[in-house]
Amino acid sequence: MEKIKIGKIVNAVALRGEVKVYAYSDRKERYEELKEILVENKKGLTPYKIQSVRYQKNIVILKLKGVDDRNAAEALKERDIYITEADLPELPDDTFYVRDLMGCTVLDGRTGEKLGVLKEVLQGAAQDVYVITLLSGKEAMIPAVAEFVKQVDMEARTITVELIPGFIDDEAVRTE
């Protein structure tokens, strides 16, 4: 089963063995829904049961079973945290995991022609931004809003967009 990276332990907290986690998701509350996380180590991944979750601003503080003092917590510093695919919550309609969108073919909604492939999704701004590798090898950025993104078909692995004229240089779309 595939493992999904959801955060990183960045430090120990106080003396009771709590760890400070930088969450990679915009839903830090997901940790409250988990019973267990997998923590990276030199030999692979070690499961830890979550005993409690609390917050300091945007940082998640976890108490993990078996991590009972500051030394044990510090030993986990700089380690990535994973969950299994089975731990992923069900998403509402028309909402997708970024990892599932990567590599989708991007189509021009007016002509049906292939524009390129989704390379990356930039997050953290007012809306996500799709980074598309165009057929020419150049890149274009498209805001992931309904005005531009008209359809996502996960079965066909396509994203259909309608852009305003001049949004992407016509020469950049064509292969050289």
C-alpha positions as CSV (number, residue, x, y, z in Angstrom):
1,M,0.0,0.0,0.0
2,E,1.3,3.4,-0.9
3,K,2.5,5.8,1.8
4,I,1.7,9.5,1.8
5,K,4.0,12.1,3.4
6,I,1.8,14.4,5.5
7,G,4.4,16.3,7.7
8,K,7.7,16.5,9.4
9,I,8.7,16.4,13.0
10,V,10.7,19.6,13.5
11,N,11.4,19.6,17.3
12,A,10.7,18.3,20.8
13,V,8.3,20.1,23.0
14,A,8.8,20.5,26.8
15,L,9.8,17.4,28.8
16,R,6.9,14.9,28.4
17,G,7.9,13.5,25.0
18,E,5.7,15.6,22.7
19,V,6.9,16.4,19.2
20,K,6.3,19.5,17.1
21,V,5.1,18.7,13.6
22,Y,5.1,20.9,10.5
23,A,2.0,19.7,8.6
24,Y,2.1,19.5,4.8
25,S,-1.7,19.6,4.5
26,D,-3.9,22.7,4.8
27,R,-6.0,20.6,7.1
28,K,-3.9,20.2,10.2
29,E,-6.9,18.8,12.0
30,R,-6.4,15.6,10.1
31,Y,-4.1,14.4,12.9
32,E,-7.1,14.3,15.2
33,E,-8.7,11.8,12.9
34,L,-5.7,9.5,12.8
35,K,-5.0,6.7,15.3
36,E,-1.4,6.1,14.1
37,I,1.3,7.7,12.0
38,L,4.4,6.2,10.4
39,V,7.7,7.9,11.2
40,E,10.7,7.6,8.9
41,N,13.9,6.1,10.2
42,K,17.0,4.6,8.7
43,K,15.4,1.1,8.2
44,G,12.1,2.3,6.9
45,L,8.9,3.4,8.7
46,T,8.0,2.9,12.3
47,P,4.3,3.0,13.4
48,Y,3.5,5.2,16.4
49,K,0.0,5.4,18.0
50,I,-1.2,9.0,18.6
51,Q,-2.1,9.6,22.2
52,S,-3.1,13.3,22.0
53,V,-3.1,16.2,19.6
54,R,-2.9,19.9,20.4
55,Y,-1.9,23.1,18.5
56,Q,0.4,26.1,18.9
57,K,-0.7,28.5,16.2
58,N,-0.2,26.6,12.9
59,I,2.0,23.9,14.4
60,V,0.7,20.5,15.4
61,I,1.9,19.0,18.8
62,L,1.6,15.3,19.0
63,K,2.1,12.9,22.0
64,L,3.1,9.5,20.6
65,K,2.9,6.3,22.5
66,G,6.3,5.1,23.6
67,V,7.9,8.6,23.3
68,D,7.9,9.5,27.0
69,D,10.6,12.1,27.5
70,R,12.4,14.9,25.7
71,N,15.4,12.7,24.6
72,A,13.0,10.2,22.9
73,A,11.2,13.2,21.2
74,E,14.5,14.8,20.1
75,A,15.5,11.5,18.5
76,L,12.6,11.9,16.1
77,K,13.6,15.4,15.0
78,E,13.8,16.0,11.2
79,R,11.9,12.8,10.4
80,D,9.1,12.7,7.9
81,I,5.6,11.5,8.8
82,Y,3.5,9.3,6.6
83,I,0.1,7.7,6.5
84,T,-1.3,4.9,4.3
85,E,-3.7,5.4,1.5
86,A,-6.4,3.8,3.6
87,D,-6.0,6.8,6.1
88,L,-6.9,9.4,3.4
89,P,-10.3,11.0,4.0
90,E,-13.0,10.8,1.4
91,L,-13.1,14.0,-0.6
92,P,-16.1,16.0,-1.7
93,D,-17.1,16.0,-5.4
94,D,-14.9,18.1,-7.7
95,T,-12.1,18.0,-5.1
96,F,-8.9,16.0,-5.8
97,Y,-5.7,15.1,-4.1
98,V,-2.7,16.9,-5.7
99,R,-0.8,13.7,-6.1
100,D,-3.7,12.3,-8.2
101,L,-3.6,15.4,-10.5
102,M,0.1,15.2,-11.3
103,G,0.9,14.0,-14.8
104,C,-2.7,14.7,-16.1
105,T,-2.9,15.9,-19.7
106,V,-4.1,19.5,-20.0
107,L,-6.5,20.1,-22.9
108,D,-7.7,23.3,-24.5
109,G,-11.4,23.4,-24.0
110,R,-12.1,25.4,-27.2
111,T,-10.0,23.2,-29.6
112,G,-9.6,19.9,-27.7
113,E,-5.9,20.1,-28.5
114,K,-3.3,19.0,-25.9
115,L,-1.6,22.0,-24.3
116,G,0.8,20.0,-22.1
117,V,1.0,18.0,-18.8
118,L,0.4,19.1,-15.2
119,K,3.8,19.3,-13.6
120,E,3.1,20.9,-10.2
121,V,0.4,22.5,-8.1
122,L,1.5,25.5,-6.1
123,Q,-0.4,26.0,-2.9
124,G,-0.6,28.6,-0.2
125,A,-1.9,31.6,-2.2
126,A,-5.6,32.6,-2.5
127,Q,-6.1,29.7,-4.8
128,D,-3.9,26.8,-6.1
129,V,-1.9,27.4,-9.3
130,Y,-1.3,24.7,-11.9
131,V,2.1,24.6,-13.4
132,I,1.9,23.1,-16.9
133,T,4.8,21.8,-18.9
134,L,3.7,22.9,-22.4
135,L,4.4,20.8,-25.6
136,S,7.3,23.2,-26.4
137,G,8.9,22.4,-23.0
138,K,8.2,25.9,-21.6
139,E,6.0,26.3,-18.5
140,A,2.8,28.1,-18.0
141,M,0.9,28.8,-14.8
142,I,-2.9,28.6,-14.6
143,P,-5.0,29.6,-11.6
144,A,-7.0,26.6,-10.5
145,V,-10.3,28.4,-10.5
146,A,-13.6,27.5,-12.2
147,E,-13.2,30.4,-14.6
148,F,-10.2,28.6,-16.3
149,V,-10.4,24.9,-15.2
150,K,-13.6,23.6,-16.8
151,Q,-13.3,19.9,-16.2
152,V,-11.1,17.3,-14.4
153,D,-11.6,13.7,-15.7
154,M,-9.7,11.4,-13.4
155,E,-10.6,8.3,-15.5
156,A,-9.2,9.9,-18.6
157,R,-6.5,11.7,-16.6
158,T,-7.3,15.0,-18.3
159,I,-7.8,18.6,-17.2
160,T,-9.8,20.8,-19.6
161,V,-9.1,24.5,-19.4
162,E,-10.5,27.5,-21.2
163,L,-8.1,30.4,-21.2
164,I,-8.5,34.0,-22.2
165,P,-6.7,34.9,-25.5
166,G,-3.1,35.7,-24.9
167,F,-3.0,33.9,-21.5
168,I,-0.4,31.5,-22.9
169,D,1.7,32.6,-25.8
170,D,0.6,30.7,-28.9
171,E,4.2,30.1,-29.8
172,A,4.9,28.5,-26.4
173,V,2.2,25.9,-26.9
174,R,3.6,24.6,-30.2
175,T,6.5,22.2,-30.2
176,E,9.8,23.7,-31.6
